[in-house]
Amino acid sequence: MDISFYNKKILEEVSSFKEPFASDIARALDILAMSGNEISLPHSKSLGKGLFELRCLGTGVRIFYAFSKQEAVVLHIVLKKQAKISKRDLELSRKRQKQLA
């Protein structure tokens, strides 16, 4: 499956992470590309209404994505510091998801 980025800023942000984050992000995106919509826990979790959270195991990086036109679109990326996803990050991801349609 192809993976695209919501905008250039997201791609730059994903590319800006240093080790050990960079290799975990690359590994998670590879798993998403290989598995497509068949990806499941522990790598990915549905957040409802077509929004998903790609988990970079071990580092706390979370990549929010949705499927659109036979590809996965990365909407937002965060370094998760709390057990719960922040409302701001979730709202931003959902807003971007709606703009895909």
MMTF fields as JSON, N, C-alpha, C and O atoms, coordinates in Angstrom:
{
  "mmtfVersion": "1.0.0",
  "mmtfProducer": "UNKNOWN",
  "numBonds": 403,
  "numAtoms": 404,
  "numGroups": 101,
  "numChains": 1,
  "numModels": 1,
  "chainsPerModel": [1],
  "groupsPerChain": [101],
  "chainIdList": ["A"],
  "bondAtomList": [4, 2, 8, 6, 12, 10, 16, 14, 20, 18, 24, 22, 28, 26, 32, 30, 36, 34, 40, 38, 44, 42, 48, 46, 52, 50, 56, 54, 60, 58, 64, 62, 68, 66, 72, 70, 76, 74, 80, 78, 84, 82, 88, 86, 92, 90, 96, 94, 100, 98, 104, 102, 108, 106, 112, 110, 116, 114, 120, 118, 124, 122, 128, 126, 132, 130, 136, 134, 140, 138, 144, 142, 148, 146, 152, 150, 156, 154, 160, 158, 164, 162, 168, 166, 172, 170, 176, 174, 180, 178, 184, 182, 188, 186, 192, 190, 196, 194, 200, 198, 204, 202, 208, 206, 212, 210, 216, 214, 220, 218, 224, 222, 228, 226, 232, 230, 236, 234, 240, 238, 244, 242, 248, 246, 252, 250, 256, 254, 260, 258, 264, 262, 268, 266, 272, 270, 276, 274, 280, 278, 284, 282, 288, 286, 292, 290, 296, 294, 300, 298, 304, 302, 308, 306, 312, 310, 316, 314, 320, 318, 324, 322, 328, 326, 332, 330, 336, 334, 340, 338, 344, 342, 348, 346, 352, 350, 356, 354, 360, 358, 364, 362, 368, 366, 372, 370, 376, 374, 380, 378, 384, 382, 388, 386, 392, 390, 396, 394, 400, 398],
  "bondOrderList": [1, 1, 1, 1, 1, 1, 1, 1, 1, 1, 1, 1, 1, 1, 1, 1, 1, 1, 1, 1, 1, 1, 1, 1, 1, 1, 1, 1, 1, 1, 1, 1, 1, 1, 1, 1, 1, 1, 1, 1, 1, 1, 1, 1, 1, 1, 1, 1, 1, 1, 1, 1, 1, 1, 1, 1, 1, 1, 1, 1, 1, 1, 1, 1, 1, 1, 1, 1, 1, 1, 1, 1, 1, 1, 1, 1, 1, 1, 1, 1, 1, 1, 1, 1, 1, 1, 1, 1, 1, 1, 1, 1, 1, 1, 1, 1, 1, 1, 1, 1],
  "groupList": [{"groupName": "MET", "atomNameList": ["N", "CA", "C", "O"], "elementList": ["N", "C", "C", "O"], "formalChargeList": [0, 0, 0, 0], "bondAtomList": [1, 0, 2, 1, 3, 2], "bondOrderList": [1, 1, 2], "singleLetterCode": "M", "chemCompType": "L-PEPTIDE LINKING"}, {"groupName": "ASP", "atomNameList": ["N", "CA", "C", "O"], "elementList": ["N", "C", "C", "O"], "formalChargeList": [0, 0, 0, 0], "bondAtomList": [1, 0, 2, 1, 3, 2], "bondOrderList": [1, 1, 2], "singleLetterCode": "D", "chemCompType": "L-PEPTIDE LINKING"}, {"groupName": "ILE", "atomNameList": ["N", "CA", "C", "O"], "elementList": ["N", "C", "C", "O"], "formalChargeList": [0, 0, 0, 0], "bondAtomList": [1, 0, 2, 1, 3, 2], "bondOrderList": [1, 1, 2], "singleLetterCode": "I", "chemCompType": "L-PEPTIDE LINKING"}, {"groupName": "SER", "atomNameList": ["N", "CA", "C", "O"], "elementList": ["N", "C", "C", "O"], "formalChargeList": [0, 0, 0, 0], "bondAtomList": [1, 0, 2, 1, 3, 2], "bondOrderList": [1, 1, 2], "singleLetterCode": "S", "chemCompType": "L-PEPTIDE LINKING"}, {"groupName": "PHE", "atomNameList": ["N", "CA", "C", "O"], "elementList": ["N", "C", "C", "O"], "formalChargeList": [0, 0, 0, 0], "bondAtomList": [1, 0, 2, 1, 3, 2], "bondOrderList": [1, 1, 2], "singleLetterCode": "F", "chemCompType": "L-PEPTIDE LINKING"}, {"groupName": "TYR", "atomNameList": ["N", "CA", "C", "O"], "elementList": ["N", "C", "C", "O"], "formalChargeList": [0, 0, 0, 0], "bondAtomList": [1, 0, 2, 1, 3, 2], "bondOrderList": [1, 1, 2], "singleLetterCode": "Y", "chemCompType": "L-PEPTIDE LINKING"}, {"groupName": "ASN", "atomNameList": ["N", "CA", "C", "O"], "elementList": ["N", "C", "C", "O"], "formalChargeList": [0, 0, 0, 0], "bondAtomList": [1, 0, 2, 1, 3, 2], "bondOrderList": [1, 1, 2], "singleLetterCode": "N", "chemCompType": "L-PEPTIDE LINKING"}, {"groupName": "LYS", "atomNameList": ["N", "CA", "C", "O"], "elementList": ["N", "C", "C", "O"], "formalChargeList": [0, 0, 0, 0], "bondAtomList": [1, 0, 2, 1, 3, 2], "bondOrderList": [1, 1, 2], "singleLetterCode": "K", "chemCompType": "L-PEPTIDE LINKING"}, {"groupName": "LEU", "atomNameList": ["N", "CA", "C", "O"], "elementList": ["N", "C", "C", "O"], "formalChargeList": [0, 0, 0, 0], "bondAtomList": [1, 0, 2, 1, 3, 2], "bondOrderList": [1, 1, 2], "singleLetterCode": "L", "chemCompType": "L-PEPTIDE LINKING"}, {"groupName": "GLU", "atomNameList": ["N", "CA", "C", "O"], "elementList": ["N", "C", "C", "O"], "formalChargeList": [0, 0, 0, 0], "bondAtomList": [1, 0, 2, 1, 3, 2], "bondOrderList": [1, 1, 2], "singleLetterCode": "E", "chemCompType": "L-PEPTIDE LINKING"}, {"groupName": "VAL", "atomNameList": ["N", "CA", "C", "O"], "elementList": ["N", "C", "C", "O"], "formalChargeList": [0, 0, 0, 0], "bondAtomList": [1, 0, 2, 1, 3, 2], "bondOrderList": [1, 1, 2], "singleLetterCode": "V", "chemCompType": "L-PEPTIDE LINKING"}, {"groupName": "PRO", "atomNameList": ["N", "CA", "C", "O"], "elementList": ["N", "C", "C", "O"], "formalChargeList": [0, 0, 0, 0], "bondAtomList": [1, 0, 2, 1, 3, 2], "bondOrderList": [1, 1, 2], "singleLetterCode": "P", "chemCompType": "L-PEPTIDE LINKING"}, {"groupName": "ALA", "atomNameList": ["N", "CA", "C", "O"], "elementList": ["N", "C", "C", "O"], "formalChargeList": [0, 0, 0, 0], "bondAtomList": [1, 0, 2, 1, 3, 2], "bondOrderList": [1, 1, 2], "singleLetterCode": "A", "chemCompType": "L-PEPTIDE LINKING"}, {"groupName": "ARG", "atomNameList": ["N", "CA", "C", "O"], "elementList": ["N", "C", "C", "O"], "formalChargeList": [0, 0, 0, 0], "bondAtomList": [1, 0, 2, 1, 3, 2], "bondOrderList": [1, 1, 2], "singleLetterCode": "R", "chemCompType": "L-PEPTIDE LINKING"}, {"groupName": "GLY", "atomNameList": ["N", "CA", "C", "O"], "elementList": ["N", "C", "C", "O"], "formalChargeList": [0, 0, 0, 0], "bondAtomList": [1, 0, 2, 1, 3, 2], "bondOrderList": [1, 1, 2], "singleLetterCode": "G", "chemCompType": "PEPTIDE LINKING"}, {"groupName": "HIS", "atomNameList": ["N", "CA", "C", "O"], "elementList": ["N", "C", "C", "O"], "formalChargeList": [0, 0, 0, 0], "bondAtomList": [1, 0, 2, 1, 3, 2], "bondOrderList": [1, 1, 2], "singleLetterCode": "H", "chemCompType": "L-PEPTIDE LINKING"}, {"groupName": "CYS", "atomNameList": ["N", "CA", "C", "O"], "elementList": ["N", "C", "C", "O"], "formalChargeList": [0, 0, 0, 0], "bondAtomList": [1, 0, 2, 1, 3, 2], "bondOrderList": [1, 1, 2], "singleLetterCode": "C", "chemCompType": "L-PEPTIDE LINKING"}, {"groupName": "THR", "atomNameList": ["N", "CA", "C", "O"], "elementList": ["N", "C", "C", "O"], "formalChargeList": [0, 0, 0, 0], "bondAtomList": [1, 0, 2, 1, 3, 2], "bondOrderList": [1, 1, 2], "singleLetterCode": "T", "chemCompType": "L-PEPTIDE LINKING"}, {"groupName": "GLN", "atomNameList": ["N", "CA", "C", "O"], "elementList": ["N", "C", "C", "O"], "formalChargeList": [0, 0, 0, 0], "bondAtomList": [1, 0, 2, 1, 3, 2], "bondOrderList": [1, 1, 2], "singleLetterCode": "Q", "chemCompType": "L-PEPTIDE LINKING"}],
  "groupTypeList": [0, 1, 2, 3, 4, 5, 6, 7, 7, 2, 8, 9, 9, 10, 3, 3, 4, 7, 9, 11, 4, 12, 3, 1, 2, 12, 13, 12, 8, 1, 2, 8, 12, 0, 3, 14, 6, 9, 2, 3, 8, 11, 15, 3, 7, 3, 8, 14, 7, 14, 8, 4, 9, 8, 13, 16, 8, 14, 17, 14, 10, 13, 2, 4, 5, 12, 4, 3, 7, 18, 9, 12, 10, 10, 8, 15, 2, 10, 8, 7, 7, 18, 12, 7, 2, 3, 7, 13, 1, 8, 9, 8, 3, 13, 7, 13, 18, 7, 18, 8, 12],
  "groupIdList": [1, 2, 3, 4, 5, 6, 7, 8, 9, 10, 11, 12, 13, 14, 15, 16, 17, 18, 19, 20, 21, 22, 23, 24, 25, 26, 27, 28, 29, 30, 31, 32, 33, 34, 35, 36, 37, 38, 39, 40, 41, 42, 43, 44, 45, 46, 47, 48, 49, 50, 51, 52, 53, 54, 55, 56, 57, 58, 59, 60, 61, 62, 63, 64, 65, 66, 67, 68, 69, 70, 71, 72, 73, 74, 75, 76, 77, 78, 79, 80, 81, 82, 83, 84, 85, 86, 87, 88, 89, 90, 91, 92, 93, 94, 95, 96, 97, 98, 99, 100, 101],
  "secStructList": [7, 3, 3, 3, 3, 1, 1, 2, 2, 2, 2, 2, 2, 2, 2, 2, 7, 7, 6, 6, 2, 2, 2, 2, 2, 2, 2, 2, 2, 2, 2, 2, 2, 2, 2, 4, 4, 4, 7, 7, 6, 6, 6, 3, 3, 3, 3, 3, 6, 6, 3, 3, 3, 3, 3, 3, 6, 6, 6, 6, 3, 3, 3, 3, 3, 3, 3, 3, 6, 6, 3, 3, 3, 3, 3, 3, 3, 3, 3, 7, 7, 1, 1, 1, 7, 7, 2, 2, 2, 2, 2, 2, 2, 2, 2, 2, 2, 2, 2, 2, 7],
  "xCoordList": [0.841, 0.0, 0.891, 1.918, 0.481, 1.211, 0.884, -0.214, 1.86, 1.677, 1.989, 3.029, 1.075, 1.311, 1.177, 0.804, 1.484, 1.449, 0.456, 0.357, -0.267, -1.314, -0.774, -1.434, 0.421, 1.069, 2.583, 3.078, 3.291, 4.755, 5.271, 6.29, 4.566, 4.989, 5.01, 5.924, 4.005, 3.941, 5.138, 5.78, 5.436, 6.575, 7.871, 8.71, 8.041, 9.241, 9.319, 10.394, 8.179, 8.149, 8.53, 9.316, 7.968, 8.292, 9.787, 10.432, 10.329, 11.748, 12.684, 13.875, 12.171, 13.022, 13.371, 14.275, 12.677, 12.961, 14.328, 14.705, 15.059, 16.385, 16.235, 15.146, 17.326, 17.317, 17.053, 17.482, 16.394, 15.883, 14.523, 13.983, 13.966, 12.628, 12.57, 11.615, 13.59, 13.571, 13.419, 12.619, 14.181, 14.094, 12.763, 12.225, 12.224, 10.908, 9.806, 8.885, 9.895, 8.909, 8.996, 7.975, 10.204, 10.386, 9.839, 9.185, 10.106, 9.621, 8.089, 7.473, 7.483, 6.018, 5.391, 4.391, 5.972, 5.442, 5.618, 4.765, 6.711, 6.913, 5.852, 5.318, 5.546, 4.513, 3.164, 2.408, 2.866, 1.617, 1.592, 0.57, 2.686, 2.75, 2.552, 1.881, 3.131, 3.014, 1.645, 1.107, 1.076, -0.173, -1.415, -2.485, -1.294, -2.453, -3.547, -3.281, -4.778, -5.901, -6.047, -6.989, -5.142, -5.152, -4.313, -4.272, -3.659, -2.816, -3.685, -4.82, -3.152, -3.941, -3.022, -1.834, -3.595, -2.82, -1.705, -1.925, -0.565, -0.179, 0.316, 0.685, 0.331, 0.9, -0.051, 0.377, -1.326, -2.296, -3.58, -3.97, -4.225, -5.472, -6.467, -6.122, -7.694, -8.751, -9.178, -9.381, -9.311, -9.812, -11.251, -11.819, -11.838, -13.228, -13.376, -12.542, -14.445, -14.816, -13.706, -13.528, -12.961, -11.955, -10.611, -9.745, -10.417, -9.136, -8.381, -8.967, -7.091, -6.272, -5.022, -4.555, -4.493, -3.269, -2.231, -2.421, -1.137, -0.021, 0.944, 1.398, 1.255, 2.069, 3.505, 3.759, 4.42, 5.844, 6.24, 6.519, 6.26, 6.438, 7.773, 8.823, 7.716, 8.926, 9.305, 9.971, 8.894, 9.313, 8.195, 8.468, 6.957, 5.846, 5.415, 4.545, 5.999, 5.575, 4.263, 4.11, 3.333, 2.047, 1.831, 2.019, 1.437, 1.164, -0.318, -0.805, -1.024, -2.445, -2.615, -2.015, -3.44, -3.616, -5.028, -5.781, -5.363, -6.651, -6.401, -5.366, -7.339, -7.225, -8.022, -9.14, -7.42, -8.081, -7.538, -6.327, -8.432, -8.041, -6.916, -5.887, -7.1, -6.159, -4.786, -3.799, -4.719, -3.465, -3.733, -4.838, -2.701, -2.772, -2.196, -1.108, -2.919, -2.484, -2.127, -2.97, -0.869, -0.414, -0.935, -0.638, -1.72, -2.382, -1.654, -1.674, -1.007, -0.412, 0.535, 0.331, 1.566, 2.497, 2.807, 2.999, 2.854, 3.14, 4.035, 4.065, 4.75, 5.48, 4.583, 4.45, 3.974, 2.975, 3.653, 4.51, 3.26, 3.866, 2.887, 3.277, 1.627, 0.603, -0.082, 0.056, -0.809, -1.514, -2.64, -2.965, -3.22, -4.353, -3.925, -3.085, -4.5, -4.23, -4.86, -5.996, -4.114, -4.655, -5.823, -5.847, -6.768, -7.947, -7.529, -8.104, -6.532, -6.052, -5.52, -5.84, -4.709, -4.14, -5.228, -5.195, -6.175, -7.275, -8.146, -8.521, -8.467, -9.293, -8.58, -9.212, -7.286, -6.526, -6.523, -6.704, -6.318, -6.314, -7.674, -7.751, -8.74, -10.095, -10.407, -11.032, -9.982, -10.194, -9.494, -10.075, -8.258, -7.518, -8.14, -8.173, -8.635, -9.284, -10.494, -10.698, -11.295, -12.489, -12.115, -12.863, -10.968, -10.534, -10.064, -9.916, -9.828, -9.427, -10.577, -10.374, -11.777, -12.953, -13.374, -14.341],
  "yCoordList": [-1.171, 0.0, 1.24, 1.285, 2.23, 3.493, 4.311, 4.231, 5.093, 6.002, 7.409, 7.654, 8.327, 9.725, 10.561, 10.056, 11.827, 12.724, 13.842, 14.333, 14.234, 15.249, 16.515, 17.111, 16.924, 18.077, 17.96, 17.053, 18.888, 18.86, 19.018, 18.432, 19.81, 20.032, 18.724, 18.492, 17.87, 16.578, 15.713, 15.091, 15.675, 14.903, 15.41, 14.611, 16.726, 17.299, 16.961, 16.671, 17.0, 16.679, 15.219, 14.913, 14.325, 12.9, 12.694, 11.915, 13.389, 13.248, 13.889, 13.579, 14.772, 15.502, 14.7, 15.087, 13.603, 12.809, 12.152, 11.643, 12.166, 11.531, 10.146, 9.763, 9.408, 8.073, 8.19, 9.178, 7.27, 6.003, 6.141, 5.164, 7.354, 7.578, 7.306, 6.697, 7.755, 7.647, 6.203, 5.921, 5.297, 3.9, 3.274, 2.455, 3.645, 3.128, 3.643, 2.901, 4.903, 5.476, 4.777, 4.403, 4.603, 3.924, 2.498, 2.047, 1.793, 0.413, 0.378, -0.474, 1.299, 1.339, 1.655, 1.045, 2.604, 2.937, 1.78, 1.564, 1.039, -0.153, -1.205, -1.822, -1.411, -2.386, -1.951, -2.777, -0.661, -0.144, -0.354, -0.773, -0.074, -0.237, -1.697, -1.985, -2.607, -4.034, -4.596, -5.433, -4.143, -4.715, -4.001, -4.605, -2.74, -1.973, -1.953, -1.784, -2.127, -2.062, -3.333, -3.445, -4.278, -5.491, -5.32, -6.219, -4.188, -3.932, -3.894, -3.419, -4.388, -4.433, -4.22, -3.935, -4.364, -4.25, -5.283, -6.391, -4.994, -3.824, -2.659, -1.618, -2.818, -1.785, -0.627, 0.519, -0.93, 0.098, -0.09, -1.209, 1.029, 0.992, 1.941, 3.061, 1.477, 2.326, 3.34, 2.994, 4.582, 5.631, 5.974, 6.921, 5.201, 5.388, 6.303, 7.173, 6.091, 6.913, 7.006, 8.05, 5.918, 5.861, 6.472, 6.571, 6.881, 7.436, 6.362, 5.643, 6.258, 5.234, 5.84, 6.906, 5.122, 5.506, 4.417, 3.264, 4.786, 3.878, 4.052, 5.162, 2.96, 3.013, 2.601, 1.515, 3.474, 3.153, 2.564, 3.292, 1.27, 0.56, 0.888, 0.811, 1.251, 1.509, 2.972, 3.345, 3.815, 5.216, 6.175, 7.309, 5.753, 6.639, 7.542, 8.391, 7.384, 8.173, 7.586, 6.371, 8.477, 8.062, 8.798, 10.012, 8.054, 8.614, 8.411, 7.281, 9.492, 9.414, 9.371, 10.165, 8.435, 8.272, 7.824, 7.378, 7.957, 7.495, 6.932, 7.202, 6.16, 5.611, 6.483, 6.905, 6.743, 7.549, 7.135, 7.132, 6.788, 6.465, 5.434, 5.68, 4.313, 3.196, 3.502, 2.856, 4.492, 4.773, 5.188, 5.599, 5.071, 5.545, 6.956, 7.194, 7.885, 9.277, 9.629, 9.554, 10.013, 10.432, 11.841, 12.767, 11.989, 13.255, 14.075, 15.305, 13.381, 14.077, 13.109, 11.896, 13.639, 12.804, 13.499, 14.714, 12.722, 13.283, 12.331, 11.125, 12.901, 12.113, 12.073, 13.064, 10.932, 10.784, 10.732, 9.884, 11.648, 11.73, 11.337, 11.196, 11.163, 10.786, 9.511, 9.114, 8.89, 7.667, 7.942, 7.086, 9.11, 9.454, 10.422, 11.294, 10.265, 11.176, 12.526, 12.593, 13.597, 14.917, 15.253, 14.858, 15.979, 16.388, 17.222, 17.089, 18.074, 18.935, 18.105, 18.389, 17.082, 16.235, 15.443, 15.288, 14.953, 14.185, 15.074, 14.671, 16.268, 17.192, 17.612, 17.69, 17.882, 18.254, 17.118, 17.352, 15.899, 14.738, 14.548, 14.282, 14.682, 14.526, 15.631, 15.368, 16.848, 17.973, 17.682, 17.868, 17.229, 16.912, 15.738, 15.726, 14.751, 13.605, 14.039, 13.56, 14.936, 15.424, 16.141, 16.096, 16.799, 17.537, 16.618, 17.059, 15.35, 14.391, 14.051, 13.795, 14.048, 13.613, 14.62, 14.39],
  "zCoordList": [0.0, 0.0, 0.0, 0.677, -0.763, -0.784, 0.461, 1.011, 0.883, 2.017, 1.531, 0.92, 1.811, 1.473, 2.742, 3.8, 2.618, 3.765, 3.489, 2.365, 4.508, 4.381, 3.729, 2.878, 4.126, 3.511, 3.691, 4.359, 3.087, 3.139, 4.567, 4.933, 5.37, 6.755, 7.546, 8.337, 7.333, 8.028, 7.607, 8.453, 6.316, 5.831, 6.456, 6.872, 6.527, 7.138, 8.622, 9.149, 9.283, 10.715, 10.953, 11.849, 10.144, 10.261, 10.017, 10.718, 9.028, 8.675, 9.694, 9.713, 10.535, 11.48, 12.741, 13.481, 12.992, 14.194, 14.089, 13.034, 15.183, 15.274, 15.9, 16.327, 15.948, 16.567, 18.063, 18.66, 18.686, 18.148, 17.479, 16.96, 17.488, 16.939, 15.439, 14.957, 14.694, 13.236, 12.761, 11.87, 13.351, 12.914, 13.307, 12.562, 14.466, 14.874, 13.954, 13.614, 13.552, 12.633, 11.281, 10.703, 10.784, 9.494, 9.547, 8.608, 10.64, 10.802, 10.833, 10.193, 11.574, 11.668, 10.315, 9.937, 9.584, 8.259, 7.278, 6.417, 7.401, 6.563, 6.857, 5.936, 8.127, 8.504, 7.93, 7.42, 8.014, 7.442, 5.933, 5.389, 5.255, 3.803, 3.4, 2.409, 4.163, 3.848, 4.208, 3.482, 5.325, 5.824, 5.323, 5.249, 4.981, 4.518, 5.567, 6.757, 5.118, 6.059, 6.898, 7.683, 6.744, 7.564, 8.841, 9.681, 8.982, 10.153, 11.416, 11.38, 12.512, 13.751, 14.957, 14.809, 16.138, 17.369, 17.37, 16.88, 17.874, 18.653, 17.802, 18.345, 16.466, 15.6, 15.32, 15.185, 15.236, 14.878, 15.666, 16.002, 15.949, 16.7, 16.036, 15.661, 15.9, 15.354, 16.41, 17.574, 15.994, 16.875, 16.53, 17.074, 15.626, 15.229, 14.024, 13.775, 13.289, 12.138, 11.096, 10.469, 10.909, 9.858, 10.199, 9.33, 11.439, 11.877, 12.654, 13.463, 12.406, 13.03, 13.645, 13.243, 14.637, 15.327, 15.06, 15.448, 14.398, 14.161, 15.319, 15.597, 15.991, 17.204, 16.899, 16.378, 17.23, 17.124, 18.472, 19.424, 18.535, 19.793, 20.439, 19.802, 21.703, 22.46, 22.597, 23.563, 21.647, 21.698, 22.071, 22.465, 21.958, 22.292, 21.156, 21.348, 19.978, 18.826, 18.301, 18.174, 18.004, 17.441, 16.134, 16.049, 15.121, 13.805, 13.521, 13.516, 13.288, 12.991, 11.481, 10.756, 11.011, 9.576, 9.251, 10.117, 7.97, 7.453, 6.059, 5.449, 5.568, 4.222, 3.266, 3.564, 2.108, 1.083, -0.279, -0.497, -1.184, -2.565, -2.634, -3.264, -2.007, -2.05, -1.456, -1.807, -0.552, 0.128, 1.57, 1.923, 2.385, 3.762, 3.782, 3.256, 4.384, 4.431, 5.875, 6.769, 6.092, 7.414, 7.658, 6.903, 8.732, 9.032, 10.089, 10.054, 11.034, 12.179, 12.876, 12.832, 13.516, 14.274, 15.595, 15.635, 16.671, 17.994, 18.78, 18.534, 19.716, 20.703, 21.923, 22.641, 22.151, 23.204, 24.567, 24.813, 25.45, 26.775, 27.881, 29.04, 27.521, 28.491, 28.011, 26.854, 28.9, 28.542, 27.544, 26.721, 27.615, 26.772, 25.669, 25.892, 24.494, 23.374, 23.706, 24.175, 23.46, 23.778, 22.851, 21.686, 23.387, 22.625, 21.412, 20.332, 21.597, 20.517, 19.343, 18.189, 19.635, 18.588, 17.873, 16.652, 18.629, 18.041, 17.155, 16.055, 17.621, 16.83, 15.545, 14.491, 15.616, 14.433, 13.412, 12.218, 13.881, 12.987, 12.328, 11.129, 13.1, 12.537, 11.524, 10.496, 11.802, 10.879, 9.55, 8.481, 9.625, 8.407, 7.667, 6.437, 8.41, 7.804, 6.994, 5.878, 7.542, 6.832, 5.543, 4.566, 5.534, 4.344, 3.221, 2.081, 3.533, 2.497, 1.567, 0.38, 2.108, 1.327, 0.287, -0.439]
}
